[in-house]
Amino acid sequence: MTFAKTSAITRRAAGTLLAASLFAAYGLNPALAATPKDTLVVAFAFDDIISVDPAEVFEISGGEIMGNTYDRLVRFDVSDPSKLIGDLAKSWTVSADGKTFSFELKDGLKFASGNPITAEDVVFSLQRSVMLDKTPAFILTQFGWSKAAVADKVKQTGKLTLTLETDKTYAPSFVLNCLTANIAAIVDKKLVMSKEVNGDMGYAWLKTNYAGSGPMKLREWRANEIVALERNDNYWGPKPALARVIYRHVKESATQRLLLEKGDADIARNLTPQDLDALAANKGVLTTSTPKGTVYYISLNQKNANLAKPEVREAFKWLVDYDAIGATLIKNIGVVHQNFLPVGLLGASTVKPYKLDVDKAKALLAKAGLPNGFKVTIDTRSIQPVQGIVEAIQQTAKRAGIEMEIIPGDGKQTLTKYRARTHDMYVGQWGADYWDPHTNADTFARNPDNSDDAKSKPLTWRNAWAIPELTKKADAAVLERDANKRKALYTEIQDEFRKTSPFIMLYQQTEVAAYRSNVDGLKIGPTSDSTYMFKVVKR
């Protein structure tokens, strides 16, 4: 027997054993051909999760887990993201100079552990995120909350009151929207600090454990296998109808579809257009969709001498068959979009100047001194439609003489390499961390320090794109309190970005989920952390 065949059999056997252990551990009976009424089983590709500590989570799938298990001071209204509602916060005010935000918490709230929620926990959580300084910390440190200063900027003023002070007068909606992000989730100080080792503020423990107060609590995460959530009976709001939500890691769309059709899964999350079409005739399966604040792109590392040429950057934008991709690979799950701001955010542009034009790309390559093209690699997450899009671009690029070698990997592998900026090209997705245009401008149009040891490491930094002037424009836009003037600034920034950036913007995601007809209340949120499984019920 060949090794390849043995490996395939081993993988199938492992999958069978995993399914059996999952059923046994969570009381699921495969003989019933249906999941229990109090249990929601979700088929989902979540190979990008690297941590479940809200101070570190910065991946799409991890965001959803955070949104269901942790509370914040405020959340945005999923039905209208421009509106903010209190989560743990009972009320808040902004000082006349726009720099001090005062919060009062709801009284009598508890964490899942049973510990009371106080202002001390909120202050600890925000300070901890800044002190740990993991990838998403910039969302908070941009307010002037450095390690040295955060104790003076984030302060408890009473058992249930606290103040947050910013270094500049930002648009109030910007500051408040930042507090809806996962990095601002509130953790149980008493529990976390009981797990502290060598001054790590509980980081080693919380990376794989749970210390929140959200409607669901995290029972277990096994990388690339399972995420298990259970109802938090200490939750302050309406209790979830579901006793548990089980996410099964299923990478292939066809397998997700099969599980859904057989009743082994209640919801399928990563279906291709082809599988969605095939399910259309199944009366026992319904679909729901939402335009997401998520954009997909290909980026070119400016450390690569060929990719750093302005003509090469532009050439790649003419080597994508956007129309074909829109009609096939992202049919019903996305719309072609060539700007970094997704539609729905203030100032988003819908201008689409690029189309497939191989001759124009060839002329640009010749102008760059590369008339015969060149060789380059592209790191790609092995899921659809990403893989199919990269293969399509590989073919059109070849027509211009560019040989693209595809390097496949799972989400953790490709992200780790990308964050170290050791790639040539990378295909990625970026989801809004909070509902304000700065969430994307900050990463696509700002790079305050391009050095290898920079403190801030946005997508521009990952691709070594030094842009001091564009950075100044983005900095000005976030300080503009007049909405119309602010919108105009983002329009100008996007115009320049389209022309000069090393980013090939591909499409804005329309997230589609298919679900069995006995599932009610499923609504896909506009951001990764606003798809609330805790609101779902089963009949």
Buried (B, 14 or more C-beta within 10 A) or exposed (E): EEEEEEEEEEEEEEEEEBBEEBBEEBEBEBEEEBBBEBBBBBBBBBBBBBBBBBBBBBBBBBBBBBBBBBBBBBBBEBEEBEEBEBBBBEEBEBEEEBBBBBBBBBEEBBBBBEBBBBBBBBBBBBBBBBBBBBBBBBBBBBBBBBEEBBEEBBBBEEEBBBBBBBEEBBBBBBBBBBBBBBBBBBBBBBBBBEBBEEEEBBBBBBBBBBBBBBBBBBBBBEBBBBBBBBBBEBBBEEEBBBBBBBBBBBBBBBBBBBBBBEBBBBBBBBBBBBBBEBBEEBEEBBBBBBBBBBBBBBBBBBBBEBBBBEBBBBBBBBBBBBEEBBEBBBBBBBBBBBBBBBBBBBBBBEEBEBBBBBEBBBBBBBBBEBEEBBEBBBBBBBBBBBBBBBEBBBEBBBBBBBEBEBBBBBBBBBBEBBBEBEBBBBBBBBBBBBBBBBBBBBBBBBBBEBEEEEEBBBBBBBBBBEBEEBBEBBBEBBBBEEEEEBBBBBBBBBBBBBEBBBBBBBBBBBBBBBBBEBBEEBBBBBBBBBBBBBBBBBE
